[in-house]
Amino acid sequence: MRDTITREHLDRYLSITKRALEKVAISAPERSFNRKLADSFLEMASTYYSDAKHFAENGDLVNAFASVNYAHGWLDCGARIGLFDVGQDDQLFTLYE
């Protein structure tokens, strides 16, 4: 059982989430309600990712790990409900099929 967050483990998650952030494209039309949701989801993901990097830089691996997982959760959710186009990437994202 792993009960320690190593720098290598955290770096792996940061790298995965960075790739996911770079891949996400908003698929909702510009003037739709879903566009506002997509923008909000992407802002939350970006903010949590930024927080994760900040915590990591300051040696707080626990909060960095929590933040990067929240960031990826926002991306996964947005991809799964169709706010984001992720090109059918089921390796970086949890898609329905």
trRosetta pair geometry for C-beta under 8 A, 3 or more apart (Angstrom, degrees):
i j d omega theta_ij theta_ji phi_ij phi_ji
5 9 5.7 -129 -159 79 62 129
5 10 5.8 66 167 -55 106 102
5 61 4.6 180 101 140 118 117
5 62 6.1 158 26 -85 142 54
5 64 8.0 167 141 68 146 96
5 65 4.9 -103 -135 -45 152 151
6 9 4.5 99 55 4 82 102
6 10 7.0 -149 93 -2 44 86
6 61 7.7 -77 172 -166 5 155
7 10 5.7 -56 -147 41 32 111
7 11 6.1 35 154 -23 66 107
7 56 8.0 110 -135 -157 80 100
7 61 6.8 -100 -82 -103 59 131
8 11 5.7 -52 -144 35 28 113
8 12 6.6 35 153 -24 61 102
9 12 5.8 -52 -156 28 30 114
9 13 6.9 23 151 -11 63 105
9 65 7.6 10 114 -106 104 122
10 13 5.8 -60 -153 39 35 107
10 14 6.2 35 151 -20 69 107
10 56 6.1 167 148 -112 138 117
10 61 5.5 -117 -54 -149 150 95
10 64 5.6 40 -154 110 134 122
10 65 5.5 -95 -105 -77 96 87
10 68 7.2 137 -158 13 77 151
11 14 5.5 -52 -143 38 33 114
11 15 6.2 37 156 -22 65 106
12 15 5.8 -57 -151 35 27 112
12 16 6.5 27 153 -18 63 106
13 16 5.7 -51 -145 35 34 112
13 17 6.3 27 159 -13 66 108
13 65 6.7 76 58 -132 157 71
13 68 4.8 109 131 121 114 141
13 69 7.0 -34 -173 -64 140 73
13 72 7.5 -100 -173 -25 93 142
14 17 6.0 -61 -146 42 28 106
14 18 6.2 34 154 -24 64 108
14 49 7.8 118 -141 -155 74 86
14 52 6.3 -177 -102 130 95 126
14 53 6.9 105 -140 -83 128 77
14 56 6.9 -6 -71 -48 146 164
14 64 7.8 -26 -68 166 115 109
14 68 5.6 -89 -82 -116 63 146
15 18 5.6 -52 -145 33 29 114
15 19 6.6 29 156 -17 62 104
16 19 5.9 -57 -155 36 30 110
16 20 6.4 29 149 -19 65 107
16 72 7.1 15 110 -99 104 138
16 92 6.6 177 -174 -130 85 83
17 20 5.3 -50 -145 37 37 115
17 21 6.3 41 154 -22 67 101
17 45 8.0 -162 -171 -176 106 99
17 49 5.7 -170 136 -111 126 111
17 52 7.6 48 73 58 156 162
17 68 5.3 -155 -3 -168 156 93
17 71 5.3 67 -165 101 141 121
17 72 4.7 -103 -102 -69 104 99
17 75 7.3 164 -145 9 80 148
18 21 5.8 -51 -148 34 30 111
18 22 6.5 28 153 -16 63 108
18 49 7.2 133 -81 -162 63 133
19 22 5.8 -58 -150 38 31 111
19 23 6.3 27 154 -21 65 112
19 92 6.0 -125 107 -113 106 137
20 23 5.7 -61 -147 36 30 110
20 24 6.5 42 157 -36 66 100
20 72 6.2 82 54 -123 161 85
20 75 5.0 88 146 148 127 162
20 86 7.7 -12 -152 -133 78 124
20 92 4.6 175 -90 171 91 120
20 93 6.6 131 -134 -64 113 85
21 24 6.1 -44 -148 15 30 114
21 45 6.5 177 -100 134 97 118
21 46 6.7 110 -139 -91 129 74
21 49 6.2 -8 -61 -57 147 170
21 71 7.7 -30 -65 164 115 118
21 75 6.9 -103 -77 -89 60 140
23 86 5.8 57 129 -144 113 78
23 87 6.9 -98 -178 21 109 115
23 89 6.3 -21 162 18 153 161
23 92 6.3 96 38 83 155 161
24 42 6.6 176 124 -110 144 106
24 45 7.8 84 -6 86 167 160
24 75 6.1 -114 -69 -140 137 103
24 78 7.2 39 -142 98 130 133
24 79 7.3 -108 -112 -71 96 99
24 84 4.7 -44 -151 -155 95 134
24 85 7.7 124 -162 64 48 50
24 86 6.2 -24 -101 -90 58 87
25 84 6.5 126 63 -163 41 75
25 85 4.5 -29 71 61 99 99
25 86 7.6 176 26 -75 75 40
26 35 6.8 71 167 -136 130 74
26 38 4.5 112 -139 146 104 139
26 39 7.1 18 -110 -66 149 62
26 42 6.8 -66 -72 -37 106 144
26 83 6.9 -38 -141 159 72 76
26 84 6.3 -54 -101 -106 40 64
26 85 7.6 20 101 13 9 85
27 38 7.3 -168 41 -110 58 152
27 82 6.5 -89 77 171 134 68
27 83 6.6 155 45 162 90 24
27 84 6.1 122 -1 -157 99 13
27 85 4.1 113 -68 -37 115 94
28 32 5.2 -125 171 71 100 126
28 34 3.7 -151 -131 111 137 101
28 35 4.2 -162 111 -72 114 59
28 37 7.1 107 -33 57 169 91
28 38 4.6 -173 20 -15 125 139
28 82 7.9 103 -67 126 85 80
28 83 5.6 -21 -31 -143 116 66
29 32 4.3 89 66 -15 92 117
29 34 7.4 73 37 63 70 104
29 35 6.1 -86 86 -51 44 119
30 35 5.7 79 -153 -114 17 163
31 35 6.8 71 26 20 8 148
32 35 4.7 116 61 -9 77 97
32 36 7.7 -136 103 1 55 79
33 36 5.8 -50 -164 30 43 112
33 37 6.7 41 142 -16 68 103
34 37 5.2 -50 -149 38 43 115
34 38 6.1 47 151 -23 71 102
34 82 7.9 -28 -166 102 143 93
34 83 6.0 -154 178 -110 98 85
35 38 5.5 -50 -144 36 33 112
35 39 6.2 36 154 -19 65 104
36 39 5.8 -51 -146 36 30 112
36 40 6.3 30 153 -18 62 108
37 40 5.6 -59 -149 38 30 111
37 41 6.2 31 155 -20 67 105
37 83 5.8 -111 107 -112 102 137
38 41 5.7 -51 -144 36 30 111
38 42 6.3 27 157 -15 64 108
38 78 6.3 103 -128 -151 68 119
38 83 3.9 -179 -93 -180 90 107
38 84 6.5 149 -142 -62 106 69
39 42 5.9 -59 -148 40 27 109
39 43 6.2 30 153 -21 64 108
40 43 5.6 -53 -146 35 30 113
40 44 6.4 32 155 -19 64 104
41 44 5.8 -54 -150 35 30 111
41 45 6.4 29 153 -17 65 107
41 74 5.2 171 -169 178 77 97
41 75 7.6 136 154 -85 104 35
41 77 6.7 -140 -141 86 129 102
41 78 4.1 141 139 -76 153 124
41 83 5.8 92 31 104 150 155
41 84 7.5 -117 99 -38 135 111
42 45 5.6 -52 -145 38 33 112
42 46 6.1 32 156 -18 66 108
42 74 7.7 168 -82 138 21 120
42 78 7.0 77 -57 -102 70 172
42 84 7.6 130 -72 -83 101 117
43 46 5.8 -56 -144 39 28 110
43 47 6.1 28 157 -20 64 109
44 47 5.8 -57 -145 37 28 110
44 48 6.3 23 159 -14 64 108
44 70 7.9 -98 157 148 98 99
44 71 7.8 -176 129 -118 68 55
44 74 4.6 -170 97 -120 110 157
45 48 6.1 -58 -147 40 27 106
45 49 6.2 28 154 -20 64 109
45 71 4.8 90 -159 -162 63 71
45 72 7.5 89 -140 -72 103 20
45 74 3.9 -149 -69 85 87 125
45 75 4.9 89 -123 -52 148 85
45 78 7.5 -75 -35 2 137 137
46 49 5.6 -55 -146 37 29 112
46 50 6.3 31 154 -19 64 106
46 71 7.5 113 -50 -139 12 109
47 50 5.7 -53 -148 36 30 112
47 51 6.4 34 151 -20 64 104
47 71 7.9 -168 69 -100 50 95
48 51 5.4 -50 -147 36 34 115
48 52 6.4 42 151 -26 65 101
48 67 4.9 -173 -174 -174 79 79
48 68 7.2 161 140 -90 96 22
48 70 4.4 -130 -151 95 151 105
48 71 3.7 -165 94 -68 110 82
48 74 6.8 146 21 3 138 131
49 52 5.5 -48 -150 30 33 116
49 53 6.7 32 152 -16 63 101
49 67 7.4 164 -86 142 19 98
49 68 6.5 63 -116 -116 60 66
49 71 4.1 105 -58 -135 76 157
50 53 5.9 -52 -152 35 33 109
50 54 6.4 35 150 -20 65 106
51 54 5.5 -56 -149 36 33 114
51 55 6.3 31 155 -17 68 105
51 63 7.7 -89 151 150 102 101
51 64 8.0 -169 126 -114 69 53
51 67 4.4 -134 98 -151 106 148
52 55 5.9 -54 -147 37 29 108
52 56 6.2 30 154 -20 63 109
52 63 8.0 -162 -114 128 53 67
52 64 4.7 89 -162 -160 67 66
52 65 7.6 110 -139 -53 104 14
52 67 3.7 -166 -71 96 79 112
52 68 3.9 95 -131 -58 157 80
52 71 6.3 -80 -15 -10 134 135
53 56 5.6 -56 -146 38 31 114
53 57 6.3 34 155 -22 65 105
53 64 7.5 100 -62 -137 13 106
54 57 5.9 -54 -150 33 28 111
54 58 6.6 9 156 -3 62 111
54 64 8.0 -168 69 -99 51 91
55 58 6.0 -73 -152 48 30 100
55 60 4.2 -83 -169 78 89 105
55 61 7.5 155 137 -81 102 16
55 63 4.3 -139 -140 95 150 100
55 64 3.7 -163 94 -66 112 78
55 67 6.1 144 12 12 138 140
56 59 7.7 57 -176 -61 30 16
56 60 7.4 -91 -67 62 25 62
56 61 6.7 58 -113 -102 67 58
56 64 4.0 98 -59 -126 78 152
60 63 4.6 -2 139 37 117 110
60 64 5.9 139 96 -24 72 92
61 64 5.3 -57 -140 41 33 116
61 65 6.0 36 159 -23 68 105
62 65 6.0 -55 -150 34 25 109
62 66 6.6 23 152 -15 61 106
63 66 5.5 -50 -143 38 37 113
63 67 6.1 37 157 -20 67 108
64 67 5.8 -58 -147 38 27 110
64 68 6.3 23 158 -17 65 107
65 68 6.1 -54 -143 36 28 106
65 69 6.5 25 157 -15 61 109
66 69 6.0 -65 -155 39 28 109
66 70 6.5 29 151 -19 66 106
67 70 5.6 -52 -148 35 34 112
67 71 6.4 39 152 -23 65 103
68 71 5.4 -47 -149 32 36 117
68 72 6.5 30 154 -14 65 103
69 72 5.9 -52 -144 39 34 106
69 73 6.3 43 152 -27 63 105
70 73 5.4 -53 -149 32 32 118
70 74 6.8 34 154 -20 64 99
71 74 6.1 -55 -159 30 31 108
71 75 6.8 25 148 -13 64 107
72 75 5.4 -54 -151 39 41 113
72 76 6.1 44 151 -22 71 104
73 76 5.7 -51 -143 36 30 112
73 77 6.2 30 158 -19 64 106
74 77 5.9 -55 -147 37 28 111
74 78 6.3 27 156 -17 63 109
75 78 5.8 -58 -147 39 29 110
75 79 6.2 27 156 -17 65 108
75 84 7.0 -25 -159 20 67 168
75 93 6.7 -111 134 -106 96 98
76 79 5.8 -59 -148 38 28 109
76 80 6.0 25 158 -20 66 112
76 93 5.6 167 -114 -150 65 73
76 94 4.6 32 -156 31 116 99
77 80 5.8 -58 -143 37 28 110
77 81 6.4 4 166 0 65 110
78 81 6.6 -67 -141 46 24 93
78 83 4.2 -77 -161 67 82 117
78 84 4.4 63 130 -10 105 114
79 82 7.9 43 178 -66 27 21
79 83 7.5 -74 -60 55 24 75
79 84 4.7 -51 -83 70 62 112
79 86 4.6 0 -127 -13 122 137
79 93 4.2 -51 99 -165 168 142
79 94 7.3 130 80 58 119 54
79 95 6.3 -78 137 -86 110 77
80 93 7.4 -167 -51 167 75 105
80 94 6.0 -12 -70 96 119 82
80 95 6.2 -177 -102 -124 68 38
80 96 6.1 116 -153 -49 81 80
86 89 4.8 -98 145 38 98 101
86 92 6.9 -143 -177 79 128 110
86 93 4.8 44 131 -4 167 156
86 95 7.5 -150 67 -73 126 113
88 95 7.1 -2 -148 -63 47 171
89 92 4.9 3 138 35 124 100
89 93 5.5 86 92 20 87 104
89 95 7.8 142 77 -34 43 126
90 93 6.4 -76 -114 72 35 74
90 94 7.6 55 -150 -125 73 25
90 95 4.8 -85 -98 25 91 114
